[in-house]
Amino acid sequence: MKSPPAAWRDRLVRGFRWHAWCFLAFNFGLTAINIATGRPWWAVWPLLVTGLVVGLHYILFKAFTIDERWAEERARELMLKSYDRSHIESIRDRQQQRDP
């Protein structure tokens, strides 16, 4: 997947952070109102719906902000932590032979 331009990626990051903060504030406020009124816990329904929306936003955010550089760094990190490094190196060598 081709990575988006840097400006667009920055906008995605800011948009997700704003969305997450709004999710927390909104659901905290509804839960506080629910506790103050003493009624059965009705605030669970808006929490579930907004949680699904934020979860979808997170998936899209991650899908568009992961690029080759991130994958390389993650693979290097996993290789350094690996207890079976020779196995990982053999997989990498086979992959390089397949992709000229």
Residue, then its C-alpha position, 0 to 999 in steps of 0.5 A: m500500500k502506498s503511504p499517504p503524504a506527510a500532511w495527510r498523515d499528520r491530519l489523520v493523527r490529529g483527527f484520531r487524537w481529537h476523536a479519542w478525547c471526545f469519546l472519553a469526555f462524552n462517555f465520562g460525562l454520560t457516566a457521571i450523569n447516569i451515576a448522579t441520577g441513580r438509574p440503571w446503567w443506560a450509559v452503556w449503549p452510547l458507550l458501545v456505539t461510540g466505542l465501535v465508531v472510535g474503533l473503526h477510526y483507529i483501524l483506518f488510522k492504523a491502515f493509512t499510517i503504517d508504511e514500509r519504514w514502520a514495517e522495517e523497524r518492527a521487523r528489526e525489533l522483533m528480530l532482535k528480541s527473537y530467541d530463534r534468530s537463525h529461523i527468522e534470517s532463513i525466512r528473510d533470505r527465502q523472501q529476498q530470493r523470491d522478490p528480485 
